[in-house]
Amino acid sequence: MMKYTLLSTGLLLLISCSQQKQVQNTQTIVTEKFKVEGKQVIVYTTADSTAYRLTPTDTLKFKELIQPVETQVYIFANPEKTFQTFLGIGGALTDASAETFSKIPAAKQAELLQAYYDTKKGIGYTLARTNINSCDFSSGSYTYVSEGDKELKSFKIDHDMQFRIPFIKKAIEAAGGKLTLFVSPWSPPGYMKDNNDMLHGGKLKPEFYQTWADYYVKFIKSYEKVGIPVWGMTIQNEPMATQKWESCIYTADNERDFLKKFLGPTIQKAGLGDKKIIVWDHNRDLMVQRANVIFGDPEASKYAWGMGFHWYESWTGGDKMFDNVKIVHEAYPDKNLIFTEGCPESFNPARYNDWGLGEAYGRNMINDFNNGAVGWTDWNILLDETGGPNHVKNFCFAPVHGDTKTGQLIYTNSFYYIGHFSKFVRPGAKRIISSASRSQLLTTAFINKDGKVAVIVMNQSNLKITYNLCIGHNAAEVKILPHSIQTLVL
């Protein structure tokens, strides 16, 4: 409840409206009083040049702190101020992941599933993505229809029954029977495109707009018929990239019109109105323009649950465009933002232990969540010892690699960095205020539905730092190693 001193009616109204507008734009909610009395802080650490990998390293208590001083370092958390609701964290279940999985021993298969999906012995993934038709991380190009079939009478998902569908089913089982799965096409069949090729970009021919919209429905219903529930879909993977692999170009106007006139109505008519439709699914650089065009059109926007984005915009040599996520979130607070793909590129096995792999995940995840993202989806959850299979040799890193020659699993530090979020922040959590007083530390934080708070702190410097976790007038002193990440649970 707001309390005001004596003010003129006009000024009171102005202040009240301003505050209401701010609450609406930031989605800030004031929760009930959070008490730290009697709470302990359990510290989990992953650190360079140590054996710490999601390891419990300390148990701390709060002490009274009346006033912070500039000579000390602080993380200020406030569980009473909450923001977006957390959807989940996960990774893509691609053909490449499924084929690699099939080639490792059964014991290692069980280990991988437990590592990713078990909430106690693993990192508790709850989100997943998979491809419609082939993508670069397939062993070859394929579709689900015969050449030239405009009515989709030949549609069948037999290709996926060999590796991918059994793999996804095992992932769902390992996750406790529920996985939030969204699907993404890299390209329509070549005959539907103006370049008659699934690869090398090209655009969907207008006469196939309805056929292609029907294709999504066929895919979703086929997957659900074999026991794989589909939560949502993106319209097109990377719609502004002409690639040597499966790709298809949609301008912002193209995507808006396809959603408004074809895909949205078709999904509704097919009884799939509960499926979430995600636009863009490309880098942060152009996402503001895409949001303006699609979300600015009420007839298109009504079908869009939100916007997906990737992290590859730094291919130009510039920095990550984290602020663009915040801009879209502030401009369209009723739309959800979800990270839909990212991975370290240019695979080289000599870099398995490169600490920068994990730090890239930490930096991106903290910034994206602080800027309004509700979920975060890594690219392939598993690749082989070559960084594939990939039919155009676009070999990349995954958090875990399965060596199909030795049968061993290789965990990169990326796996553990992601785990500092996914293991401790559960679906339904709310992001809370968490702010660092020094630039060497990055932080984000959430309060789970059970009342437990998880504060993630990443030290991107070469220094060992002592800081205080402050909540109200209470502080717990924490030591963080150079190039490390911590989750503080209380």
C-alpha positions as CSV (number, residue, x, y, z in Angstrom):
1,M,0.0,0.0,0.0
2,M,1.4,3.4,-1.0
3,K,1.5,6.2,1.7
4,Y,1.9,9.8,0.7
5,T,2.5,13.0,2.7
6,L,0.3,16.1,1.9
7,L,0.7,16.9,-1.8
8,S,-1.5,18.6,-4.3
9,T,-4.0,16.4,-6.0
10,G,-2.3,16.9,-9.4
11,L,1.2,16.1,-8.1
12,L,-0.1,13.0,-6.3
13,L,-1.8,11.8,-9.4
14,L,1.4,12.3,-11.4
15,I,3.5,10.4,-9.0
16,S,1.0,7.6,-8.7
17,C,0.7,7.2,-12.5
18,S,4.5,7.3,-12.9
19,Q,4.9,4.5,-10.3
20,Q,2.2,2.4,-11.8
21,K,3.9,2.7,-15.3
22,Q,7.2,1.8,-13.8
23,V,5.8,-1.4,-12.2
24,Q,4.1,-2.3,-15.5
25,N,7.2,-1.9,-17.6
26,T,9.6,-3.7,-15.2
27,Q,7.1,-6.3,-14.0
28,T,8.4,-5.7,-10.4
29,I,6.3,-7.2,-7.7
30,V,6.7,-6.6,-4.0
31,T,6.6,-9.9,-2.1
32,E,6.1,-10.6,1.6
33,K,8.9,-9.8,4.0
34,F,11.9,-12.1,3.6
35,K,13.7,-13.0,6.8
36,V,17.4,-14.2,7.0
37,E,17.3,-15.0,10.7
38,G,18.3,-18.6,11.2
39,K,19.2,-19.1,7.6
40,Q,22.5,-20.5,6.5
41,V,24.1,-19.9,3.1
42,I,25.5,-23.0,1.3
43,V,28.1,-22.1,-1.2
44,Y,28.6,-24.2,-4.4
45,T,31.7,-23.5,-6.5
46,T,33.2,-24.3,-9.9
47,A,36.7,-22.8,-10.2
48,D,39.6,-22.8,-12.7
49,S,42.8,-24.6,-11.6
50,T,40.9,-26.5,-8.9
51,A,38.9,-29.7,-8.7
52,Y,35.8,-27.7,-7.7
53,R,32.9,-28.6,-10.0
54,L,29.5,-27.7,-8.5
55,T,31.2,-28.5,-5.2
56,P,29.8,-27.5,-1.8
57,T,32.7,-25.4,-0.5
58,D,31.3,-23.4,2.5
59,T,28.4,-22.9,4.9
60,L,28.0,-19.3,6.1
61,K,25.9,-17.4,8.6
62,F,24.6,-13.8,8.4
63,K,25.7,-11.1,10.7
64,E,24.3,-7.6,11.2
65,L,25.6,-4.9,8.8
66,I,24.1,-1.5,9.2
67,Q,25.9,0.4,6.4
68,P,28.1,-0.9,3.6
69,V,31.3,1.0,2.9
70,E,33.0,1.8,-0.4
71,T,36.2,0.0,0.6
72,Q,34.5,-3.4,0.6
73,V,32.9,-5.5,-2.1
74,Y,29.2,-6.4,-1.9
75,I,26.4,-8.4,-3.6
76,F,23.1,-6.7,-2.8
77,A,20.1,-9.1,-3.0
78,N,16.5,-8.3,-2.3
79,P,14.1,-11.3,-2.4
80,E,11.2,-8.9,-1.8
81,K,11.5,-7.4,-5.3
82,T,10.6,-10.0,-8.0
83,F,10.6,-9.8,-11.8
84,Q,9.9,-12.4,-14.6
85,T,8.8,-16.0,-13.9
86,F,11.4,-18.5,-14.8
87,L,10.5,-21.1,-17.4
88,G,13.5,-23.4,-17.4
89,I,17.0,-24.2,-18.8
90,G,18.0,-27.0,-21.2
91,G,19.6,-27.9,-24.5
92,A,18.8,-29.1,-28.0
93,L,18.1,-32.8,-28.7
94,T,19.4,-32.8,-32.3
95,D,20.1,-35.6,-34.8
96,A,23.8,-35.2,-33.9
97,S,23.2,-35.6,-30.2
98,A,20.9,-38.6,-30.8
99,E,23.4,-40.4,-33.1
100,T,26.3,-39.8,-30.8
101,F,24.2,-41.1,-27.9
102,S,23.5,-44.3,-29.8
103,K,27.2,-45.0,-30.2
104,I,28.3,-44.7,-26.6
105,P,28.0,-47.7,-24.1
106,A,24.8,-48.2,-22.3
107,A,26.4,-47.2,-19.0
108,K,27.5,-43.9,-20.4
109,Q,24.1,-43.3,-21.9
110,A,22.6,-43.7,-18.4
111,E,25.3,-41.4,-17.0
112,L,24.6,-38.7,-19.5
113,L,20.9,-38.7,-18.9
114,Q,21.4,-38.6,-15.2
115,A,24.0,-35.8,-15.5
116,Y,21.6,-33.6,-17.5
117,Y,18.2,-34.3,-16.1
118,D,18.4,-35.6,-12.6
119,T,17.7,-32.8,-10.1
120,K,19.8,-34.3,-7.3
121,K,22.7,-36.1,-9.1
122,G,22.7,-33.9,-12.2
123,I,21.9,-30.4,-13.2
124,G,18.1,-30.7,-13.7
125,Y,17.4,-29.6,-17.3
126,T,13.7,-29.0,-17.9
127,L,13.8,-27.3,-21.4
128,A,14.6,-28.8,-24.8
129,R,14.6,-27.9,-28.5
130,T,14.6,-30.2,-31.5
131,N,14.6,-29.7,-35.3
132,I,11.8,-30.0,-37.9
133,N,13.5,-31.5,-41.0
134,S,17.3,-31.7,-41.1
135,C,19.7,-29.0,-39.8
136,D,23.5,-28.7,-40.0
137,F,23.8,-31.0,-37.0
138,S,22.3,-33.9,-39.0
139,S,24.2,-36.5,-40.9
140,G,22.5,-35.4,-44.1
141,S,19.6,-33.4,-45.5
142,Y,16.1,-34.8,-45.3
143,T,12.4,-33.9,-45.1
144,Y,9.3,-35.8,-44.1
145,V,7.6,-35.7,-47.5
146,S,8.1,-36.8,-51.1
147,E,9.4,-34.3,-53.6
148,G,6.7,-31.9,-54.9
149,D,4.0,-33.1,-52.5
150,K,1.9,-30.0,-51.9
151,E,-0.9,-31.7,-50.1
152,L,1.6,-33.4,-47.7
153,K,-0.1,-36.8,-48.3
154,S,3.3,-38.5,-48.0
155,F,4.2,-36.9,-44.6
156,K,5.8,-39.3,-42.1
157,I,8.5,-39.1,-39.5
158,D,10.1,-42.5,-40.1
159,H,13.5,-40.8,-40.3
160,D,13.4,-39.7,-36.7
161,M,12.3,-43.1,-35.4
162,Q,15.8,-44.5,-35.7
163,F,17.7,-42.2,-33.3
164,R,16.1,-38.9,-32.4
165,I,12.6,-40.0,-31.1
166,P,14.0,-42.8,-28.9
167,F,16.6,-40.3,-27.5
168,I,14.0,-37.7,-26.8
169,K,11.8,-40.2,-25.0
170,K,14.7,-41.3,-22.8
171,A,15.4,-37.6,-22.0
172,I,11.8,-37.1,-21.0
173,E,11.9,-40.1,-18.8
174,A,15.1,-39.0,-17.2
175,A,13.6,-35.6,-16.5
176,G,10.8,-37.2,-14.5
177,G,8.3,-37.6,-17.3
178,K,8.0,-33.9,-18.3
179,L,10.2,-31.8,-20.6
180,T,9.2,-28.4,-22.1
181,L,10.0,-29.1,-25.7
182,F,9.9,-26.6,-28.6
183,V,10.6,-27.3,-32.2
184,S,12.3,-25.3,-34.9
185,P,12.6,-25.7,-38.7
186,W,15.9,-24.8,-40.5
187,S,14.3,-25.0,-43.9
188,P,11.2,-26.1,-45.8
189,P,11.7,-28.8,-48.4
190,G,13.6,-27.4,-51.4
191,Y,10.7,-27.5,-53.8
192,M,8.8,-25.0,-51.6
193,K,11.6,-22.4,-52.0
194,D,12.6,-20.0,-54.7
195,N,16.1,-21.5,-54.9
196,N,14.8,-25.1,-55.0
197,D,17.4,-26.0,-52.3
198,M,17.1,-26.7,-48.6
199,L,20.6,-25.1,-48.2
200,H,22.0,-21.7,-49.1
201,G,19.1,-19.5,-47.9
202,G,16.4,-18.8,-50.4
203,K,12.8,-17.9,-49.5
204,L,9.5,-19.7,-49.1
205,K,7.4,-19.4,-52.3
206,P,4.1,-17.6,-51.6
207,E,2.1,-20.5,-53.1
208,F,3.5,-22.8,-50.4
209,Y,2.8,-20.6,-47.4
210,Q,-0.3,-22.6,-46.4
211,T,1.4,-25.9,-47.2
212,W,4.3,-25.0,-44.9
213,A,2.0,-23.9,-42.1
214,D,0.2,-27.3,-42.4
215,Y,3.7,-28.9,-42.1
216,Y,4.2,-27.7,-38.6
217,V,0.8,-29.1,-37.6
218,K,1.7,-32.5,-39.2
219,F,5.0,-32.6,-37.3
220,I,3.6,-31.6,-33.9
221,K,0.7,-34.1,-34.2
222,S,3.0,-36.9,-35.4
223,Y,5.4,-36.4,-32.5
224,E,2.6,-36.2,-30.0
225,K,1.1,-39.4,-31.4
226,V,4.3,-41.3,-30.6
227,G,4.4,-39.9,-27.1
228,I,6.4,-36.7,-27.3
229,P,4.5,-33.6,-26.1
230,V,5.4,-30.4,-27.9
231,W,5.1,-27.2,-25.9
232,G,5.9,-24.7,-28.7
233,M,7.7,-23.8,-31.9
234,T,9.8,-21.1,-33.4
235,I,8.9,-20.0,-36.9
236,Q,12.3,-20.2,-38.5
237,N,15.9,-20.8,-37.2
238,E,18.0,-17.7,-38.0
239,P,15.7,-16.2,-40.6
240,M,18.2,-13.6,-41.8
241,A,21.2,-16.0,-42.4
242,T,22.1,-17.5,-45.7
243,Q,24.1,-20.5,-44.7
244,K,25.8,-23.4,-46.5
245,W,23.5,-25.6,-44.5
246,E,19.7,-25.7,-44.2
247,S,18.4,-22.1,-44.1
248,C,15.5,-19.9,-45.2
249,I,15.2,-16.1,-45.3
250,Y,12.3,-14.2,-43.9
251,T,12.3,-10.5,-43.7
252,A,10.5,-9.0,-40.7
253,D,7.5,-8.3,-43.0
254,N,7.6,-11.9,-44.3
255,E,7.6,-13.4,-40.9
256,R,4.9,-11.1,-39.6
257,D,2.6,-11.9,-42.6
258,F,3.3,-15.7,-42.5
259,L,2.4,-15.7,-38.7
260,K,-0.6,-13.5,-39.1
261,K,-2.2,-15.0,-42.2
262,F,-1.0,-18.6,-42.2
263,L,0.8,-20.2,-39.3
264,G,-1.2,-18.5,-36.4
265,P,-4.6,-19.3,-37.9
266,T,-3.6,-22.8,-39.0
267,I,-2.3,-23.7,-35.5
268,Q,-5.5,-22.4,-34.0
269,K,-7.7,-24.2,-36.5
270,A,-5.9,-27.5,-35.9
271,G,-6.7,-27.4,-32.2
272,L,-3.1,-26.5,-31.2
273,G,-3.8,-23.0,-29.8
274,D,-2.1,-23.9,-26.6
275,K,1.3,-24.3,-28.4
276,K,3.6,-21.3,-28.0
277,I,4.8,-19.5,-31.1
278,I,8.2,-17.9,-30.8
279,V,9.4,-15.3,-33.4
280,W,12.8,-14.3,-34.6
281,D,15.1,-17.1,-33.2
282,H,18.2,-15.3,-34.4
283,N,20.9,-13.0,-32.9
284,R,20.4,-10.1,-30.5
285,D,21.6,-7.5,-33.1
286,L,18.4,-7.2,-35.1
287,M,15.8,-8.3,-32.5
288,V,14.5,-4.8,-31.7
289,Q,13.5,-4.2,-35.3
290,R,11.9,-7.6,-35.6
291,A,10.0,-7.0,-32.4
292,N,8.8,-3.6,-33.6
293,V,7.4,-5.1,-36.9
294,I,5.8,-8.2,-35.5
295,F,4.7,-7.1,-32.0
296,G,3.7,-3.7,-33.4
297,D,1.0,-5.4,-35.5
298,P,-1.9,-6.5,-33.2
299,E,-3.1,-9.1,-35.7
300,A,0.3,-10.8,-35.8
301,S,1.2,-10.2,-32.2
302,K,-1.8,-12.0,-30.8
303,Y,-0.4,-15.3,-32.1
304,A,3.2,-14.7,-30.7
305,W,4.0,-15.9,-27.2
306,G,7.4,-14.2,-27.4
307,M,10.7,-13.9,-29.1
308,G,13.7,-16.2,-29.2
309,F,17.3,-15.1,-29.7
310,H,20.9,-16.4,-30.2
311,W,24.3,-15.2,-29.1
312,Y,26.3,-15.2,-32.4
313,E,26.0,-11.4,-33.1
314,S,29.7,-11.0,-32.1
315,W,30.7,-12.6,-35.4
316,T,31.3,-9.1,-36.6
317,G,34.1,-8.6,-34.1
318,G,31.9,-6.5,-31.8
319,D,30.6,-7.2,-28.3
320,K,27.5,-9.0,-27.3
321,M,24.4,-6.8,-27.6
322,F,22.8,-7.6,-24.2
323,D,21.0,-4.3,-24.0
324,N,18.8,-5.2,-27.0
325,V,17.2,-7.9,-24.9
326,K,16.4,-5.3,-22.3
327,I,15.0,-2.9,-24.9
328,V,12.6,-5.5,-26.2
329,H,11.6,-6.5,-22.7
330,E,10.8,-2.9,-21.7
331,A,9.0,-2.1,-25.0
332,Y,6.9,-5.3,-25.0
333,P,6.6,-6.4,-21.4
334,D,3.7,-8.7,-22.3
335,K,5.9,-10.8,-24.5
336,N,8.3,-13.5,-23.3
337,L,12.0,-13.6,-24.2
338,I,13.8,-16.9,-24.4
339,F,17.4,-17.7,-25.4
340,T,17.0,-20.4,-28.1
341,E,20.6,-21.2,-29.2
342,G,24.2,-20.7,-28.5
343,C,27.5,-22.7,-28.5
344,P,31.2,-22.1,-28.8
345,E,32.2,-22.6,-32.4
346,S,35.3,-23.8,-34.2
347,F,35.7,-27.1,-32.4
348,N,39.2,-28.1,-31.4
349,P,39.7,-31.0,-28.9
350,A,42.8,-29.1,-27.5
351,R,40.3,-26.6,-26.0
352,Y,38.3,-29.1,-24.0
353,N,39.6,-27.5,-20.8
354,D,39.6,-23.9,-22.1
355,W,38.1,-22.0,-19.1
356,G,36.7,-19.4,-21.5
357,L,34.1,-21.9,-22.7
358,G,32.2,-21.9,-19.4
359,E,32.7,-18.2,-18.7
360,A,31.0,-17.4,-22.0
361,Y,27.9,-19.3,-20.8
362,G,28.0,-17.6,-17.4
363,R,28.3,-14.1,-18.8
364,N,25.5,-14.6,-21.4
365,M,23.1,-16.3,-18.9
366,I,23.5,-13.7,-16.2
367,N,23.0,-10.8,-18.6
368,D,20.1,-12.4,-20.4
369,F,18.2,-13.2,-17.2
370,N,18.9,-9.8,-15.8
371,N,17.5,-8.3,-19.0
372,G,14.2,-10.2,-18.8
373,A,14.7,-13.7,-20.4
374,V,12.4,-16.4,-18.9
375,G,14.4,-19.4,-20.3
376,W,17.7,-20.4,-21.7
377,T,18.4,-23.1,-24.2
378,D,21.9,-24.4,-25.1
379,W,22.6,-25.9,-28.5
380,N,23.5,-29.6,-28.8
381,I,23.6,-31.4,-25.4
382,L,26.0,-34.0,-26.8
383,L,28.5,-34.1,-29.7
384,D,31.1,-36.6,-30.7
385,E,34.9,-36.4,-30.6
386,T,34.9,-34.4,-33.9
387,G,32.4,-31.8,-32.7
388,G,29.7,-33.4,-34.9
389,P,28.3,-35.2,-36.7
390,N,27.6,-32.2,-39.0
391,H,26.9,-32.8,-42.7
392,V,28.5,-29.5,-43.7
393,K,31.5,-29.7,-41.3
394,N,30.3,-26.9,-39.1
395,F,31.9,-28.5,-36.0
396,C,31.3,-27.0,-32.6
397,F,31.6,-27.5,-28.9
398,A,28.9,-29.0,-26.6
399,P,29.0,-29.0,-22.8
400,V,29.5,-32.8,-23.1
401,H,31.3,-34.8,-25.8
402,G,31.0,-38.5,-26.3
403,D,34.1,-40.1,-27.7
404,T,32.6,-42.8,-29.9
405,K,36.0,-44.5,-30.3
406,T,36.8,-44.8,-26.5
407,G,33.2,-44.7,-25.2
408,Q,34.1,-42.0,-22.7
409,L,32.2,-38.8,-21.9
410,I,34.2,-35.5,-21.7
411,Y,32.6,-32.8,-19.6
412,T,33.7,-29.3,-20.5
413,N,33.5,-26.6,-17.8
414,S,30.4,-25.2,-19.8
415,F,28.4,-28.1,-18.3
416,Y,29.2,-26.9,-14.7
417,Y,28.7,-23.2,-15.4
418,I,25.2,-24.0,-16.8
419,G,24.5,-26.2,-13.9
420,H,25.1,-23.3,-11.4
421,F,21.8,-22.0,-12.8
422,S,19.7,-25.0,-13.9
423,K,20.3,-27.1,-10.7
424,F,19.3,-24.4,-8.3
425,V,16.8,-22.3,-10.2
426,R,13.6,-24.2,-10.8
427,P,10.6,-23.6,-13.1
428,G,8.2,-21.1,-11.5
429,A,11.0,-19.2,-9.7
430,K,11.0,-15.4,-9.8
431,R,14.1,-13.4,-10.6
432,I,14.9,-11.0,-7.7
433,I,17.2,-8.0,-7.3
434,S,20.9,-8.9,-7.2
435,S,23.6,-6.3,-7.8
436,A,27.4,-6.2,-7.5
437,S,29.4,-3.3,-6.2
438,R,32.4,-4.2,-8.4
439,S,32.7,-4.9,-12.1
440,Q,34.8,-8.0,-11.5
441,L,31.7,-9.8,-10.3
442,L,28.5,-10.6,-12.3
443,T,25.4,-11.7,-10.5
444,T,21.8,-12.7,-10.9
445,A,19.4,-14.3,-8.4
446,F,16.0,-16.0,-8.1
447,I,13.6,-17.1,-5.4
448,N,12.1,-20.5,-6.0
449,K,8.5,-21.5,-5.3
450,D,9.6,-23.3,-2.1
451,G,11.1,-20.0,-0.8
452,K,14.7,-21.0,-1.3
453,V,16.9,-18.2,-2.8
454,A,19.7,-18.9,-5.3
455,V,22.2,-16.2,-5.9
456,I,24.7,-16.8,-8.7
457,V,28.0,-14.9,-8.6
458,M,30.7,-15.1,-11.3
459,N,34.2,-13.8,-10.8
460,Q,35.6,-13.0,-14.3
461,S,38.9,-11.6,-12.9
462,N,42.3,-13.0,-12.0
463,L,41.8,-11.9,-8.4
464,K,40.6,-13.8,-5.3
465,I,37.9,-11.6,-3.9
466,T,36.2,-11.4,-0.6
467,Y,32.7,-10.0,-0.8
468,N,29.6,-9.7,1.4
469,L,26.2,-11.1,0.4
470,C,23.8,-8.4,1.8
471,I,20.1,-8.9,2.3
472,G,18.6,-6.0,4.2
473,H,20.8,-5.2,7.2
474,N,22.4,-8.6,7.2
475,A,25.6,-9.8,5.5
476,A,27.4,-13.1,5.0
477,E,31.1,-12.9,4.1
478,V,32.1,-15.0,1.0
479,K,35.4,-15.7,-0.7
480,I,35.4,-16.3,-4.4
481,L,38.4,-17.7,-6.4
482,P,39.7,-16.2,-9.6
483,H,37.8,-17.3,-12.7
484,S,35.0,-19.1,-10.9
485,I,31.3,-19.2,-10.4
486,Q,29.3,-19.7,-7.2
487,T,25.7,-20.4,-6.4
488,L,24.7,-19.3,-2.9
489,V,21.6,-21.1,-1.6
490,L,19.7,-19.9,1.4
